[in-house]
Amino acid sequence: MSNKTLLLVSVALFFVSRPGRADSPDVDTSRGDALIAEYFEHETERLTEACLDDIETLDDWTQRRDEYRRQLAEMLGLDPWPERTPLEPVVTGSVQRDGVIVEKLHFQSLPGLYVTANLYRPVEQDGPLPAILYVCGHGPVKKDGISYGNKVRYQHHGGWFARHGYICLTIDTIQLGEIEGIHHGTYREGMWWWNNRGYTPAGVEAWNCVRSLDYLQTRAEVDGQRIGVTGRSGGGAYSWWIAAIDERVAAAVPVAGITSLENHVVDGCVEGHCDCMYMVNTYRWDYPMVAALVAPRPLLISNSDKDRIFPLDGVVDVHSKVRRIYELYDAGDKLGLQITEGPHKDTQELRVHAFRWFNRFLRGTDELLRSPATLLFQEEQLRVFDSLPRDERVTSIHDSFVPAVDPELLPTSLGQLQEASEQWMKALKEKTFRGWPDNPSAPRHEIVADVRRQGFRLRIIEFTSQPPFRLPIYLLSAEKRDSAENRDSPRMVVRPVTNAQWQSLAGGLAAHFGDEVPQAKPDPESWTELAAELGSHSLALVLPRGVGPTQWSRDERKQIQIRRRFMQVGQTLAGMQIYDVARALRLIESSSELHPQALDLSASGEAATWALFASLFAEDINALRLQNLPTRNRQAPDLLNVSRFVEVPQVAMMAANRVNRLELTFTSSELRNAWKEVLENEALASELIHLADANVSD
C-alpha cells in the first residue's frame, strides 16, 4: 500500500471511526465520510503542488510580489486599507523594576478599536534603540471576572528585551485581551456569515499590528528602521501576517505559527485552531506563499518537534519552499529554521534562538546570552484599564471591519441592472466561486435505474459533478406524460433538496418504489403529495454533495470542522453545493434525452439560496420559484466574500432578469413582510420579483 493510500485511509477513518451523539444508528454515512476525506486530500494536493510552482527566476517573483501582497491584504479584509485615523494613545501608568520600566497604555487602531499594551524599555537609555513588536498567543489571565489580557502571560519576553537594549511593545489580541472580543466565529459561535462578509479576526490582528508599528515610530526612544516582530502560537500567526504585508518589519521570528495546508486540512490541525489563524483563502494559497512575502528580510521559522497543531513535517515543508525564494535573492543566510524538542509550549529553548536572531540582525551582535527571560511584575501591576471604555468596538468589530455593499442600492432601470449584473457576475466568479473547477463541457451521466410502477416512472441518474462526488438525480414522472400525445410541451421542475428535505422525499419514494431508495423508511403520506404534483409536470430531485447517498457524519462537531476545511481550500460547503446544482442543470439542459421544453427551478429554505445562485449559471430556466428565501446574506448559507459586493435582493434581480418569472413564497409572515419592504419602494425590483399569495404558518 502506498503512502498516499495510507494517508487517505487514515483521513477516512478520522471521519468515520468516532461517532458522535448526533449520528443516527439507522443511517450509514461511511460512504460520504470516505468521499469527503478523499475530496479534501485531492484539493489540498492540487493547491500544494501549485504553490510557488511557476516561480523560476527572481524576476518571476518580483513581478508578482506586489500583487500577491495585495491579495493577502484582501484576504485579511484590508483591501482597501482602513483609514489611518489618529491613534489617540494614552499612558495610564507605569511600573519599574530591575532597570526596566513598563508603560501601561492603550491606543485606538480605529475609532473605538482599542489596543491594550505594555511598553517595556530600559530605565537608562542613550539614543534610539531597536524595537520588538511582541504579539501574544492565546494565554488568558483572568481573576475575579477581570481579564488582564494575554500580555501579562508573556511579560517575560518584554522584560528580557528591555534588559538587553530593546524597546518592546507587547499588545493584547482582540480575544482574551482586557476587552474580550471573539476569535471563534465559525469554530464555536455559528457565525458563518463571517465568510459572507470576507471577515476573519486575523485581519483585525494584522491591522492592530500595522498600527502598533505606527505607534512605535512615534516614540523618540525607537529606531524606526530597526523593528522586529515575534510571537508564539496565535502570536506566531500574527507575526506572519504583519511581516508579510508591512516591510517596516526588519526581522521576524514567528514561533509555532505556521504549517502546511496539508497539515491543516488532511491531518486535521484546523480543528485545533480558531479563526484568527487564517486568512479568507479566496486565492487558494498554501502557506509557503505567506512566508515568501517576507523575503529577503531576516526570517527565523521556529517550532518544536512535538507540536500537535503545528506538526514538524508541515513546518519543514514551508521552510523548504520559501528557501527557494530566499536563494533567488541570494539571501539564504537570512532564512533560518529552528526546531527544538518539546510540545506546543513557550519553552526557554525557543526563546533563546529568537533572542539571538534579533541580536544578530537588529543589534549586529552575536554575543552569547547570559540571563534568562524571567517574570518581573505581578499580573495586576500590568493592567491598563481601571474600567473598560464604553465606546469600545472590540467586541463588535466583526460587524464593521470589512466594508459591505449597501443592500438598499437596487438598480432602477434595466440598463443599470445589466451593467451591474456584469460587474456582480465578474465578482462572483473571481471572489466567491473561484474554487469551482473549470468544466466547460456538460458532465457525463448514466441512468442506473429505470422503474415503472402503478402509473409512475422513476429514473435514477448519476453524474460526476466533481471527483470523487458522483451525485444522483431522481427523475419522477407520471407514465401518461411520457406517452407520445403528451410530449408537445412537457414541463420539468428541478428541485435541489437538503438532507432534511430528502428524508421526507426518500420516504415517499420508498413507499412507492421500494428498494430503489435504500435506507429510507416508507412514508405513504409523502408519496401522496409527490404523486399529486406529478400530474402537471415531471420532477427532478437533485442531491448535491453531502445530501442523501453522499451524506457524511451528522455529528455537529465534525460537520463544523468539515465546513472549516472547505474554507481552508478557498471554498464553502454551500458554494460547492451550488456548483453541484449548476452542474445538474447543465446536464439536463444539454441532454436531448432529458431536456424538457420548459424547465423550472424550485427550492425551499437553504436550497432556495443554492437554486438562486445556480440559476445565474444556467441558460434555459423558465421559472424560478423559491420558498423562504432570506433577504440578507447574513441569514443565508455562507459564500465567500459575497456581502462585499452583492446582497440577496440584488442577486434576485439579476436572476429575475434571466428567467421568465421569479416567484417567492413564504411560510413566515415576518419574512414575507421583509421582502415586501424591500420591494415596495423599488419599481423595477417589484416588477421583476413576484411575491406569491400564500398562507403562512404564523
DRENKERO-490012 format. One record per residue (C-alpha): residue in one letter; x, y, z. Coordinates in steps of 0.5 Angstrom, whole numbers, padded with zeros to 4 digits, always signed. Example, Ala and Ser with C-alpha at 12.3 -4.5 7.8 and 13.67 -1.06 7.14 Angstrom:
DRENKERO-490012
A+0025-0009+0016;S+0027-0002+0014;
***
This chain:
DRENKERO-490012
M+0000+0000+0000;S+0003+0007-0002;N+0004+0013+0003;K-0002+0017-0001;T-0006+0011+0000;L-0005+0010+0008;L-0006+0018+0008;L-0013+0017+0005;V-0015+0011+0009;S-0013+0015+0016;V-0017+0021+0014;A-0023+0017+0012;L-0022+0014+0019;F-0022+0020+0022;F-0029+0022+0020;V-0032+0015+0021;S-0029+0012+0027;R-0031+0017+0032;P-0039+0017+0032;G-0042+0023+0036;R-0048+0024+0039;A-0052+0027+0033;D-0051+0021+0029;S-0057+0016+0027;P-0056+0009+0028;D-0060+0007+0022;V-0056+0012+0017;D-0050+0009+0015;T-0045+0015+0013;S-0039+0011+0012;R-0039+0013+0004;G-0040+0020+0005;D-0034+0020+0010;A-0030+0017+0006;L-0031+0021+0000;I-0031+0028+0003;A-0024+0026+0006;E-0022+0024-0001;Y-0024+0030-0004;F-0020+0034+0001;E-0014+0030+0000;H-0014+0032-0007;E-0016+0039-0007;T-0010+0040-0002;E-0005+0036-0006;R-0007+0041-0012;L-0006+0047-0008;T+0000+0045-0005;E+0003+0043-0012;A+0001+0050-0015;C+0004+0054-0009;L+0010+0058-0012;D+0011+0053-0018;D+0011+0058-0023;I+0017+0062-0020;E+0023+0060-0023;T+0027+0067-0023;L+0028+0073-0018;D+0024+0077-0024;D+0018+0072-0024;W+0018+0073-0016;T+0019+0081-0016;Q+0014+0082-0022;R+0008+0078-0018;R+0010+0080-0011;D+0006+0087-0010;E+0000+0083-0013;Y+0001+0077-0008;R+0002+0082-0002;R-0005+0086-0005;Q-0008+0079-0005;L-0006+0077+0002;A-0009+0084+0005;E-0015+0083+0001;M-0016+0076+0004;L-0015+0079+0011;G-0020+0084+0010;L-0015+0090+0009;D-0016+0092+0001;P-0018+0097+0001;W-0014+0099+0007;P-0017+0102+0013;E-0016+0110+0014;R-0010+0111+0019;T-0014+0115+0024;P-0011+0118+0030;L-0008+0113+0035;E-0010+0117+0041;P-0005+0114+0045;V-0006+0114+0053;V-0001+0112+0058;T-0005+0110+0064;G+0001+0109+0069;S+0008+0105+0069;V+0012+0101+0074;Q+0019+0100+0075;R+0024+0094+0077;D+0031+0092+0076;G+0032+0097+0071;V+0026+0096+0067;I+0020+0101+0066;V+0014+0099+0064;E+0009+0104+0061;K+0001+0101+0061;L-0002+0104+0055;H-0008+0104+0050;F-0009+0107+0043;Q-0014+0106+0038;S-0013+0103+0031;L-0019+0105+0029;P-0024+0110+0033;G-0026+0105+0039;L-0022+0099+0037;Y-0018+0100+0043;V-0011+0096+0043;T-0008+0095+0050;A-0001+0094+0051;N+0005+0094+0056;L+0011+0098+0053;Y+0018+0096+0056;R+0024+0100+0056;P+0031+0101+0060;V+0031+0106+0065;E+0037+0108+0063;Q+0038+0110+0055;D+0043+0113+0051;G+0040+0114+0044;P+0034+0111+0040;L+0034+0103+0041;P+0032+0098+0036;A+0024+0095+0038;I+0021+0089+0038;L+0013+0088+0037;Y+0011+0082+0041;V+0004+0079+0039;C+0001+0075+0044;G-0002+0068+0043;H-0008+0065+0047;G-0005+0066+0054;P-0011+0069+0058;V-0010+0071+0065;K-0017+0073+0069;K-0018+0074+0076;D-0025+0075+0080;G-0028+0076+0073;I-0023+0081+0071;S-0019+0080+0065;Y-0011+0082+0065;G-0010+0080+0058;N-0005+0076+0054;K+0000+0081+0055;V+0001+0079+0063;R+0002+0072+0061;Y+0008+0074+0056;Q+0011+0079+0060;H+0018+0076+0061;H+0019+0077+0054;G+0018+0084+0054;G+0023+0084+0060;W+0028+0081+0057;F+0028+0085+0051;A+0028+0092+0055;R+0034+0089+0060;H+0038+0088+0053;G+0038+0094+0050;Y+0031+0094+0046;I+0024+0097+0047;C+0019+0092+0047;L+0011+0093+0045;T+0007+0088+0048;I+0000+0088+0045;D-0006+0084+0047;T-0011+0081+0042;I-0018+0082+0041;Q-0020+0076+0044;L-0017+0075+0051;G-0015+0082+0052;E-0017+0087+0057;I-0023+0088+0053;E-0025+0081+0051;G-0027+0080+0043;I-0028+0074+0039;H-0024+0069+0035;H-0028+0063+0035;G-0034+0066+0030;T-0034+0059+0026;Y-0031+0055+0031;R-0036+0056+0036;E-0040+0061+0035;G-0044+0059+0029;M-0042+0066+0026;W-0042+0063+0019;W-0043+0070+0016;W-0036+0072+0017;N-0035+0068+0011;N-0040+0072+0007;R-0037+0079+0010;G-0030+0076+0008;Y-0028+0077+0015;T-0023+0074+0019;P-0020+0076+0026;A-0013+0075+0023;G-0015+0082+0019;V-0016+0086+0026;E-0010+0083+0029;A-0006+0085+0023;W-0009+0092+0023;N-0007+0092+0030;C+0000+0090+0029;V+0000+0096+0023;R-0002+0101+0028;S+0003+0098+0033;L+0009+0100+0028;D+0006+0107+0027;Y+0006+0108+0035;L+0013+0105+0036;Q+0015+0110+0030;T+0012+0116+0034;R+0017+0114+0040;A+0023+0118+0041;E+0026+0112+0044;V+0025+0108+0038;D+0030+0107+0032;G+0024+0106+0027;Q+0029+0103+0022;R+0030+0097+0027;I+0024+0094+0028;G+0023+0086+0029;V+0017+0082+0031;T+0015+0076+0034;G+0010+0072+0038;R+0008+0065+0039;S+0002+0061+0037;G-0003+0066+0035;G+0002+0071+0036;G+0006+0067+0031;A+0001+0067+0026;Y+0000+0075+0027;S+0008+0075+0026;W+0007+0072+0020;W+0001+0077+0017;I+0005+0083+0019;A+0012+0081+0017;A+0009+0079+0010;I+0004+0086+0009;D+0009+0091+0012;E+0016+0092+0010;R+0018+0096+0016;V+0019+0090+0020;A+0026+0089+0019;A+0027+0082+0022;A+0022+0077+0024;V+0021+0070+0029;P+0014+0067+0028;V+0014+0062+0033;A+0009+0056+0032;G+0005+0060+0028;I+0005+0057+0021;T+0005+0050+0018;S+0003+0047+0011;L-0004+0047+0008;E-0004+0039+0008;N-0003+0039+0016;H-0009+0044+0017;V-0014+0040+0012;V-0012+0033+0011;D-0008+0032+0018;G-0014+0036+0022;C-0010+0041+0025;V-0015+0046+0023;E-0019+0043+0029;G-0014+0046+0034;H-0014+0053+0031;C-0019+0059+0032;D-0021+0063+0026;C-0015+0068+0028;M-0010+0064+0025;Y-0013+0064+0018;M-0014+0069+0012;V-0020+0068+0008;N-0017+0064+0003;T-0020+0067-0003;Y-0014+0066-0008;R-0013+0059-0005;W-0006+0059-0003;D-0002+0054+0001;Y+0002+0058+0007;P+0009+0058+0004;M+0006+0064+0000;V+0005+0068+0006;A+0012+0066+0008;A+0015+0068+0002;L+0013+0075+0002;V+0018+0076+0008;A+0024+0075+0003;P+0029+0077+0003;R+0029+0080+0010;P+0031+0076+0016;L+0026+0071+0018;L+0027+0065+0023;I+0022+0060+0023;S+0021+0057+0030;N+0018+0051+0032;S+0018+0045+0037;D+0018+0038+0035;K+0012+0035+0038;D+0007+0041+0037;R+0001+0037+0035;I-0002+0043+0032;F+0004+0046+0028;P+0007+0039+0026;L+0014+0038+0024;D+0013+0036+0017;G+0009+0042+0015;V+0014+0047+0018;V+0020+0044+0015;D+0016+0044+0008;V+0014+0051+0009;H+0021+0053+0010;S+0024+0048+0004;K+0019+0052-0001;V+0021+0059+0002;R+0028+0058+0002;R+0028+0058-0006;I+0025+0065-0006;Y+0031+0067-0001;E+0036+0063-0005;L+0033+0067-0011;Y+0035+0074-0007;D+0042+0070-0006;A+0040+0071+0002;G+0040+0064+0004;D+0044+0067+0010;K+0038+0071+0012;L+0033+0065+0013;G+0033+0060+0019;L+0030+0054+0021;Q+0030+0053+0029;I+0027+0046+0031;T+0027+0045+0039;E+0025+0039+0043;G+0018+0040+0046;P+0011+0041+0046;H+0006+0047+0044;K+0009+0051+0049;D+0013+0057+0050;T+0020+0054+0052;Q+0026+0057+0054;E+0030+0054+0048;L+0025+0057+0043;R+0026+0064+0047;V+0034+0063+0046;H+0034+0063+0039;A+0029+0068+0038;F+0033+0073+0042;R+0040+0071+0039;W+0037+0072+0032;F+0034+0079+0034;N+0041+0081+0037;R+0044+0079+0030;F+0040+0083+0025;L+0038+0089+0030;R+0044+0090+0034;G+0049+0087+0030;T+0052+0082+0035;D+0053+0075+0036;E+0054+0075+0044;L+0052+0069+0048;L+0046+0070+0052;R+0048+0071+0060;S+0041+0072+0063;P+0034+0068+0062;A+0027+0071+0061;T+0024+0072+0068;L+0018+0075+0071;L+0019+0082+0074;F+0012+0084+0075;Q+0005+0082+0079;E+0000+0081+0074;E-0005+0086+0077;Q+0001+0091+0076;L+0001+0091+0068;R-0007+0092+0068;V-0008+0098+0063;F-0016+0100+0065;D-0019+0101+0071;S-0026+0101+0068;L-0027+0099+0061;P-0029+0105+0056;R-0036+0105+0054;D-0034+0107+0046;E-0030+0100+0045;R-0032+0097+0039;V-0027+0091+0040;T-0033+0086+0042;S-0037+0088+0036;I-0031+0090+0030;H-0033+0084+0026;D-0040+0088+0024;S-0036+0093+0021;F-0029+0092+0020;V-0030+0089+0013;P-0034+0094+0008;A-0040+0091+0006;V-0045+0093+0000;D-0051+0097+0001;P-0057+0093+0001;E-0062+0098-0001;L-0058+0100-0007;L-0062+0097-0012;P-0062+0098-0020;T-0067+0103-0022;S-0067+0101-0030;L-0066+0095-0034;G-0059+0099-0037;Q-0057+0100-0029;L-0059+0092-0028;Q-0055+0090-0034;E-0049+0094-0032;A-0049+0092-0025;S-0050+0085-0027;E-0044+0084-0031;Q-0040+0087-0025;W-0043+0082-0020;M-0042+0076-0024;K-0035+0078-0025;A-0034+0079-0018;L-0038+0072-0016;K-0033+0068-0021;E-0027+0072-0018;K-0028+0073-0011;T-0034+0068-0009;F-0034+0062-0013;R-0026+0062-0015;G-0026+0055-0012;W-0030+0052-0017;P-0027+0047-0022;D-0026+0050-0029;N-0031+0045-0033;P-0033+0048-0040;S-0037+0041-0042;A-0043+0038-0039;P-0042+0033-0034;R-0043+0025-0037;H-0048+0022-0034;E-0051+0015-0033;I-0058+0012-0032;V-0057+0007-0026;A-0065+0005-0025;D-0071+0006-0029;V-0077+0003-0026;R-0084+0004-0028;R-0089+0002-0022;Q-0097+0003-0022;G-0097+0009-0027;F-0091+0013-0025;R-0084+0012-0027;L-0077+0013-0023;R-0071+0014-0027;I-0064+0015-0022;I-0059+0019-0026;E-0052+0019-0023;F-0047+0024-0026;T-0040+0026-0023;S-0040+0034-0021;Q-0033+0034-0019;P-0029+0028-0017;P-0030+0024-0013;F-0037+0026-0012;R-0042+0022-0016;L-0049+0025-0015;P-0056+0023-0016;I-0062+0026-0020;Y-0068+0023-0018;L-0073+0024-0024;L-0080+0023-0023;S-0086+0023-0028;A-0093+0020-0029;E-0093+0015-0034;K-0098+0018-0038;R-0094+0024-0039;D-0089+0020-0042;S-0093+0018-0048;A-0093+0021-0055;E-0099+0025-0054;N-0097+0029-0048;R-0090+0031-0051;D-0091+0037-0054;S-0090+0042-0048;P-0087+0037-0042;R-0085+0041-0036;M-0080+0039-0031;V-0079+0042-0025;V-0072+0041-0022;R-0071+0042-0014;P-0065+0041-0010;V-0066+0039-0003;T-0063+0039+0003;N-0062+0033+0008;A-0068+0035+0012;Q-0072+0035+0006;W-0069+0029+0003;Q-0071+0025+0009;S-0078+0026+0007;L-0078+0025+0000;A-0074+0019+0000;G-0079+0016+0005;G-0085+0018-0001;L-0080+0015-0006;A-0079+0008-0002;A-0087+0008+0000;H-0088+0007-0008;F-0081+0004-0011;G-0079+0000-0005;D-0072-0002-0005;E-0070+0003-0011;V-0069+0008-0005;P-0065+0004+0001;Q-0064+0007+0008;A-0071+0010+0007;K-0077+0009+0012;P-0083+0009+0007;D-0088+0015+0008;P-0094+0014+0004;E-0097+0021+0006;S-0090+0024+0003;W-0092+0020-0003;T-0099+0022-0004;E-0096+0029-0004;L-0091+0027-0009;A-0096+0024-0014;A-0101+0030-0014;E-0095+0034-0016;L-0093+0030-0022;G-0100+0031-0025;S-0098+0037-0028;H-0090+0036-0029;S-0084+0032-0028;L-0080+0033-0022;A-0072+0032-0022;L-0070+0032-0015;V-0062+0034-0015;L-0058+0032-0009;P-0051+0036-0008;R-0045+0033-0004;G-0047+0032+0003;V-0054+0030+0002;G-0057+0023+0001;P-0052+0018-0001;T-0046+0022+0000;Q-0048+0025+0007;W-0042+0025+0012;S-0043+0025+0019;R-0048+0028+0022;D-0044+0030+0029;E-0045+0037+0030;R-0037+0038+0032;K-0035+0034+0025;Q-0040+0038+0021;I-0037+0045+0023;Q-0030+0042+0022;I-0031+0040+0015;R-0034+0047+0013;R-0028+0050+0016;R-0024+0045+0012;F-0028+0048+0006;M-0025+0055+0008;Q-0018+0053+0008;V-0018+0051+0001;G-0022+0057-0001;Q-0029+0055-0002;T-0035+0054+0003;L-0040+0048+0003;A-0045+0052+0000;G-0041+0055-0005;M-0040+0048-0008;Q-0047+0045-0007;I-0049+0051-0011;Y-0044+0048-0016;D-0047+0041-0016;V-0054+0044-0017;A-0051+0048-0023;R-0048+0042-0026;A-0054+0038-0025;L-0058+0044-0029;R-0052+0044-0034;L-0053+0036-0035;I-0061+0037-0036;E-0060+0043-0041;S-0055+0039-0045;S-0058+0032-0046;S-0063+0031-0051;E-0066+0025-0047;L-0067+0029-0041;H-0068+0036-0043;P-0076+0038-0043;Q-0079+0044-0047;A-0080+0048-0040;L-0075+0048-0035;D-0077+0051-0028;L-0072+0051-0022;S-0076+0051-0015;A-0073+0050-0008;S-0074+0052-0001;G-0070+0054+0005;E-0063+0053+0005;A-0063+0050-0002;A-0067+0056-0004;T-0060+0060-0004;W-0057+0054-0008;A-0062+0055-0013;L-0062+0063-0014;F-0054+0063-0015;A-0054+0056-0019;S-0059+0060-0024;L-0054+0065-0026;F-0050+0060-0029;A-0056+0056-0033;E-0059+0058-0040;D-0066+0055-0040;I-0069+0057-0034;N-0076+0059-0035;A-0079+0060-0028;L-0075+0060-0021;R-0080+0059-0015;L-0076+0060-0008;Q-0079+0059-0002;N-0077+0062+0005;L-0071+0066+0001;P-0068+0071+0006;T-0067+0078+0005;R-0060+0078+0007;N-0053+0074+0006;R-0053+0074+0014;Q-0058+0069+0014;A-0057+0065+0008;P-0052+0060+0007;D-0044+0062+0007;L-0041+0064+0001;L-0034+0067+0001;N-0034+0075+0000;V-0041+0076-0003;S-0043+0081+0002;R-0037+0086+0000;F-0041+0087-0007;V-0048+0084-0007;E-0054+0082-0003;V-0059+0078-0004;P-0064+0083-0007;Q-0059+0085-0012;V-0058+0077-0014;A-0065+0076-0014;M-0066+0082-0019;M-0060+0079-0023;A-0063+0072-0023;A-0070+0075-0025;N-0068+0079-0031;R-0065+0072-0034;V-0072+0068-0033;N-0079+0069-0035;R-0081+0069-0028;L-0078+0069-0021;E-0083+0068-0015;L-0082+0068-0008;T-0087+0064-0003;F-0086+0064+0005;T-0089+0060+0011;S-0087+0066+0015;S-0090+0073+0015;E-0084+0076+0018;L-0080+0074+0012;R-0085+0076+0007;N-0086+0083+0010;A-0079+0084+0010;W-0079+0082+0002;K-0085+0087+0002;E-0081+0092+0005;V-0075+0091+0000;L-0079+0092-0006;E-0085+0097-0004;N-0080+0103-0006;E-0077+0100-0012;A-0081+0100-0018;L-0076+0095-0022;A-0075+0090-0017;S-0082+0090-0015;E-0083+0089-0023;L-0078+0083-0023;I-0079+0080-0017;H-0086+0077-0015;L-0089+0075-0008;A-0094+0070-0009;D-0100+0070-0005;A-0099+0064+0000;N-0102+0062+0007;V-0096+0063+0012;S-0096+0059+0019;D-0096+0065+0023;
***
